[in-house]
């Protein structure tokens, strides 16, 4: 079957030369696609000569249970999604038994969770009671992150990234899968 793809607008960010070369080659390959076919489960974009320009493999669907995640950003409770403070680590490990454990920046925490399709309900978290004076803001980050978890209503996993949202659609946080 025939196909026509355009590259559309791109950002004007600059990266090291090997990354820029890879991006240009990818954009050229997308633009050269004249047809496609399925090779098993793979989608193959073919150029005008019928040669493979790009091959896309299906990604395995990641289930939430039994996974561990690094928190990249979280809702600070003041209307903003912020990055994790440098030098701290926020994690979330979803056990198969409905228990969520992790590091909250200073203390470790545990909470219960329930999943129903794409909906999630995370119970109040209990945490150890250590005080960490550094880095600056770590205790406020911990409180905001744990409070944000309780507001999660829905989650979306795409490849190695998970986004959680409130019932109203506000972002609770973004997490990256730890292999």
C-alpha positions in Angstrom: 0.0 0.0 0.0 1.1 3.5 -0.8 1.9 6.1 1.9 3.0 9.7 2.0 4.5 11.0 5.2 5.8 14.5 6.0 8.2 15.4 8.7 6.2 18.4 9.9 7.7 21.1 12.2 10.6 20.2 14.5 12.2 22.0 17.4 15.3 24.2 17.1 17.2 22.4 19.9 20.8 21.6 19.2 22.5 18.4 20.4 25.9 16.8 19.9 26.6 16.1 16.2 26.0 12.3 16.3 22.5 12.9 17.6 21.8 15.6 15.0 23.0 13.3 12.2 20.8 10.5 13.5 17.8 12.9 13.6 18.4 14.1 10.0 18.7 10.5 8.8 15.5 9.6 10.5 13.6 12.6 9.1 15.0 11.8 5.6 13.8 8.2 5.9 10.4 9.2 7.0 10.1 11.7 4.1 11.3 9.1 1.6 8.5 6.6 2.5 6.5 5.7 -0.5 4.8 2.5 0.7 4.6 0.2 3.6 4.1 -3.5 4.4 3.9 -5.7 7.4 6.7 -8.2 8.0 5.4 -10.4 10.7 4.6 -7.9 13.5 7.0 -5.2 12.2 5.9 -2.2 10.2 8.3 -1.6 7.3 8.4 1.8 5.5 9.7 1.4 1.9 11.3 4.1 -0.3 10.4 4.5 -4.0 12.8 1.7 -5.0 11.0 -0.7 -2.6 13.9 -0.8 -0.2 13.3 -0.7 3.6 13.8 2.9 4.8 12.6 2.2 8.4 11.5 -0.8 10.4 9.3 -0.4 13.5 9.0 -3.2 16.0 6.0 -3.4 18.4 6.9 -2.6 21.9 6.0 -4.9 24.8 3.2 -3.6 26.9 4.4 -2.9 30.5 2.2 -4.0 33.3 2.3 -1.9 36.4 2.5 -4.8 39.0 6.0 -5.9 39.7 7.7 -2.8 38.3 10.0 -0.2 39.8 10.1 3.4 38.6 12.3 6.5 39.1 10.3 9.7 39.5 11.3 12.3 37.0 8.8 15.0 38.0 5.9 15.4 40.4 3.1 17.9 41.2 4.2 20.2 44.0 0.7 20.8 45.2 1.0 24.5 44.2 -0.2 24.2 40.7 3.1 23.1 39.1 4.9 19.9 38.0 8.5 20.2 39.0 11.7 18.1 38.6 13.2 16.1 41.4 15.8 18.0 43.4 19.3 17.1 42.2 21.0 14.8 44.6 17.7 13.1 45.7 15.9 10.1 44.5 12.2 9.4 44.4 11.2 5.9 43.4 8.0 3.8 43.2 7.9 0.0 43.3 4.5 -1.5 42.6 4.4 -5.0 44.2 2.1 -7.7 42.9 0.4 -7.7 46.3 -1.0 -4.2 46.0 1.8 -2.6 48.0 3.7 0.5 46.8 7.1 1.0 48.3 9.8 3.5 47.5 12.2 6.3 48.4 10.7 9.7 49.0 13.9 11.7 48.9 14.9 11.3 52.5 12.7 8.6 53.9 11.3 5.3 52.6 7.6 5.0 52.3 4.9 2.4 51.8 1.3 2.6 50.7 -1.4 0.4 49.3 -2.7 0.7 45.7 -5.4 -0.7 43.5 -5.6 -0.8 39.7 -8.7 -1.2 37.6 -7.8 -0.9 33.9 -6.1 2.5 33.6 -7.4 3.8 36.9 -5.4 3.7 40.0 -6.1 4.4 43.7 -3.1 5.0 46.0 -3.8 5.0 49.7 -2.1 7.3 52.2 1.6 6.6 52.5 3.4 5.8 55.7 7.1 6.9 55.9 10.1 6.5 58.1 10.7 9.6 60.3 14.2 10.6 59.5 15.0 14.4 59.0 17.3 15.4 56.2 18.6 19.0 56.3 20.2 18.7 52.9 19.8 19.2 50.0 17.7 22.3 50.6 14.0 21.6 50.1 14.2 17.8 50.3 11.7 17.5 53.2 9.2 19.8 51.4 9.7 17.7 48.2 9.0 14.5 50.1 5.8 15.9 51.6 4.6 17.2 48.2 5.5 14.0 46.4 3.7 11.7 48.9 0.6 14.0 48.9 0.6 14.0 45.0 0.6 10.2 45.0 -2.7 10.1 46.8 -4.3 12.3 44.1 -3.6 9.8 41.3 -6.7 8.6 39.5 -5.4 7.4 36.1 -2.1 6.3 34.6 -0.7 5.8 31.1 2.4 3.7 30.4 4.2 4.1 27.1 7.4 2.2 26.6 9.5 3.0 29.7 7.6 6.1 30.8 4.5 6.4 33.0 2.4 9.5 33.5 -0.1 9.7 36.3 -3.1 12.1 36.4 -5.7 13.3 38.8 -9.4 12.7 38.2 -9.6 16.3 36.7 -6.7 15.5 34.3 -3.9 17.4 36.1 -0.5 15.6 36.0 0.5 13.9 39.2 3.9 12.9 38.0 6.1 11.3 35.3 8.1 8.2 36.1 10.8 6.3 34.1 10.9 2.5 34.3 14.0 1.0 36.1 14.9 -2.2 34.2 
